[in-house]
Amino acid sequence: MQARINNPAMVIPDAMHPLQALGKVIQNGSVPARTLALVHLRTSQINGCAFCLALHTTVFKDDETPERLVTVAAWRESPYFTDAERAALGLAEAVTRIADSSDPVPDEIWNEAARHYDERGLATLVLAISATNVWNRVNVATRQVAGSYRVPGEKATAAQHA
């Protein structure tokens, strides 16, 4: 496999700083990092972004279980997620699939998220989902190759990507 072009945020370096700055702001929001990582993973699954899936699967903390990682795509049927995580994953799916429905983010999904997150938390989630969608679209459109962000055998870090 080969990318169509280098990552656009590398081709236009002035784009990388604001994207990384947004990522840092999101990480400093009021949503647990573990939840944000699951949201990123689910959003990347929906968008078919192998680059992000490969990268972000390697940066999960040691406290994450393989069961949760492999069942995030089926979170509704999986017993491994908290109600707050389920609400965040539901919101991630709705925001990512906005073109798939005449009511893209239904009140039911929004209100469930609002039961678990305050306004700052909801803002953090919406920004995190949106940022992931930006990275997914950049990587999918240019066919960025999974694993190309690191030297073979080197473990990736979250700082190497949004």
Order of alpha helices (4+ residues) and beta strands (2+ residues): alpha-alpha-alpha-alpha-alpha-alpha-alpha-alpha
